Amino acid sequence: QGLSPDQIAKHRELKISTVYSHLSDGIEAGLLDVKNVLELEDGDFNAIISTIESLGEKADSLKVVFHALDEAYDYGVIRCVMASVH
């Protein structure tokens, strides 16, 4: 319906982390396009992808990716981007 993750959380009275978890499931299943779900500039999206790729197997941990990105992005955003490449 074109709502942002924050708007969905408020409308559904859910935690934002729950919304991102459901969105990442939809992205991983191929039901959603990550670029339509997240409000990320291409440069930010590419920075996250590049970091995930450079970390290799270590990127299986959200915490490792979060810290490698200097904590600049929410865990939910990282989870969604990771879902798009797995």
N, C-alpha and C positions, 0 to 999 in steps of 0.2 A: 504493500500500500504506500510505499515511498517514505515510511517513517524511519528516522535514525534509530540506532540502538538505544540511545538515551530516551527517546520518545516512546519507544516500545516498552522499555522498563517502567516508565512512569504510567503509561496507559494500562499496562497489565499488572501493575503493582508487583514487579519482580526486581530482583537484584540485577544490576547491569551484567555481572558475571554470568548469570543464568542465561540472559539473552545472548551474550556472545557465545556461550557453550552451544546453544541451539543453532545459532547462525553458523558456527564452525561445522556442526554436524551436517547442515544443509549444503554447505560449500563442499565438504569432503564427498558427499553423496552425488554432487554434480547438479543439485537442484537450484543452487544459487551461485551467482557470479560474485566473487570476492570484491571486485571493483564497484559493483552496484550496491554492495552491503556496507562497505567502509567508506568513510569520508576522508580518504587519503590522497594526497597529491602523488603523481607518478614517481617523483623523486623519493618520497618517503616509502612508498610501496617497494620500489627497487632497492632501497637501502636495507629494508627488512629481508627481502629475498636474498640479496647479496650476502648478508650476515648469516642467514640460515645455511646457504650453500657453503660459505667459508668455514663454518663450524663442523660440517660433516655430521658424523654420528652424534656429536655432542649437542647438536641442535634438537635432539629428541626431548631435551629438557627445556620447558618454557623459561625456567629461571635462568638458565645459561644464556639463552637468547636475549632475555630481558636485560641482563647485566651487560652483555656484549653490545647492546644498543644504548648503553649508558642510561638505562631506565627511562628513555624518552617516549616509549610507547606503552600503552596499557596492555596487560597480559591478554585481555580479550582480543585486542587488535592483532597481536602476535599470533594467538591461537588461530584466528581466522585466516591469516596469511599462510601459516603453516599448513592448514587444511587444504589450501588451494594448490600446494605443491606436492602433497602426498598422494 
